[in-house]
């Protein structure tokens, strides 16, 4: 009888350990898998690592030129649900092939996170490039009527650099739980196959 109880107890212990290992592996898999669960749309990033968010951004950020001379930065496939947790987006670009006293010019774009024309999607960020090019290059912050984004320049050169490489994206949270992603600055694709995101003036 005692032997049977020991055997039964050992079986229960092994079963319990097996269940805990299974759920531990399952939870890690859920976190590591593609966060886009509905039609490839990213609707949450709070549980993702910087590398996982970076992989999504590398595929989904699109820079396009509009017919009226603006630049559109589109977070294609990102849900507007993200804006509830991260109400502000900050993007940092570095000028390619330009240096001022050994420092690279930096352009920082800050915009509220908002729903787009389709309320389920994150709105694109529009930049008034033609308006900027009419301004004298200087280290300053620019805000133009009709545009929600503000643009700040540091280490400005005598002329506006025409090629900018995305180096950082920051999803800002009101409670300090920001999510930041850093990108390679070089124009050449690195060994991992990553291609830089370019914004041309």
Helices and strands as residue ranges (DSSP letters): H 2-32, E 36-38, E 41-42, H 50-60, E 61-65, E 71-75, H 82-85, E 88-95, E 106-112, E 125-127, H 129-133, E 141-142, E 150-154, E 163-172, E 179-182, E 198-200
